[in-house]
Amino acid sequence: MIIKYLSFLIGIIWSYSIIKTQSVFSKKAGLIFKVFISNVSWITLIAACYFGYKNFSIQYTIIGIIAGIIIVHIGFHFSKKFLISKFTEKNLQITKSFFEYTLIAWVVYYLFF
């Protein structure tokens, strides 16, 4: 029972964190991210919620969903504070651009090869 509930929480945290990551990217890369990755994560989130509903009571399911969302928001908050304190704005922008172009290249490679 504990292993099932932990897998439910990990599924919620995993899928919601990928959905939340979409807001970090620019409009161009965000669109590609939304079309190819975020939509799958929404389906995964819905499947995880259904898994929780079928295997646990509605109360435990709602508590798990809320806890997963709070954990992701706290993680993003502390990650943002850490990155801002350790790196300059220019370094963060260069790194963000690198990841955006890498994402676009990965999707193009996936589509054509």
C-alpha atoms as one frame of an Amber mdcrd trajectory, in Angstrom:
protein
   0.000   0.000   0.000   2.825   2.414   0.857   4.672   1.598  -2.365   1.499
   2.232  -4.391   0.943   5.576  -2.693   4.573   6.614  -3.175   4.357   5.722
  -6.866   1.173   7.804  -7.064   2.959  10.789  -5.457   5.993  10.397  -7.717
   3.705  10.313 -10.768   1.934  13.487  -9.642   5.197  15.294  -8.869   6.869
  14.143 -12.090   4.050  15.099 -14.432   3.238  18.408 -12.734   6.894  19.460
 -12.629   7.164  18.945 -16.388   3.967  20.946 -16.900   5.354  23.715 -14.667
   8.670  23.706 -16.584   6.814  24.973 -19.657   6.530  28.430 -18.090  10.329
  28.784 -17.988  10.845  28.666 -21.757  10.304  31.490 -24.247   7.224  31.582
 -26.490   8.914  29.789 -29.403  10.429  26.976 -27.361   7.396  26.986 -25.055
   5.126  26.200 -27.985   7.279  23.259 -29.008   7.485  22.154 -25.387   3.710
  22.428 -25.027   2.900  20.503 -28.186   5.347  17.646 -27.727   5.980  17.274
 -24.013   3.441  19.145 -21.906   0.402  17.493 -23.472   1.793  14.069 -22.625
   2.428  15.270 -19.081  -1.191  16.409 -18.743  -2.301  12.934 -19.781   0.148
  11.441 -17.275  -1.175  13.737 -14.546  -4.752  12.737 -15.296  -3.760   9.063
 -15.336  -1.977   9.460 -11.984  -5.072  11.110 -10.499  -7.235   8.280 -11.826
  -4.769   5.723 -10.409  -5.024   7.430  -7.025  -8.816   7.537  -7.194  -9.061
   3.841  -8.060  -6.566   2.611  -5.452  -7.137   4.978  -2.527  -9.954   6.934
  -0.988 -10.883  10.289  -2.458  -9.455  11.970   0.640  -5.994  10.393   0.197
  -6.089  11.149  -3.509  -6.833  14.838  -2.969  -4.203  15.073  -0.227  -1.654
  13.471  -2.584  -2.497  15.820  -5.448  -2.273  18.900  -3.226   0.964  17.685
  -1.617   2.505  16.998  -5.043   1.603  20.440  -6.356   2.944  22.134  -3.215
   6.208  20.154  -3.423   6.708  21.196  -7.059   6.022  24.869  -6.309   8.390
  24.840  -3.335  11.062  23.118  -5.435  10.746  25.689  -8.220  10.824  28.541
  -5.700  14.040  27.354  -4.046  15.628  26.493  -7.397  14.928  30.006  -8.639
  16.403  31.577  -5.503  19.483  29.355  -5.747  20.091  30.102  -9.436  19.664
  33.843  -8.965  22.077  33.864  -6.033  24.777  31.793  -7.777  24.723  33.109
 -11.343  24.530  36.471 -13.063  21.581  37.432 -15.225  23.713  37.085 -18.358
  24.803  33.540 -17.461  21.220  32.530 -16.733  20.057  33.943 -20.072  22.811
  32.114 -21.968  21.997  28.841 -20.214  18.270  29.293 -20.834  18.894  29.976
 -24.530  21.128  26.908 -24.748  18.417  24.692 -23.298  15.764  26.227 -25.555
  17.787  25.626 -28.726  18.693  22.145 -27.537  15.004  21.397 -27.038  14.171
  22.683 -30.516  17.023  20.636 -32.046  15.910  17.540 -30.139  12.336  17.858
 -31.413  13.479  18.490 -35.003  15.812  15.480 -34.808  13.004  13.351 -33.360
  10.577  14.390 -36.091  12.894  13.805 -39.053  15.077  10.872 -37.951
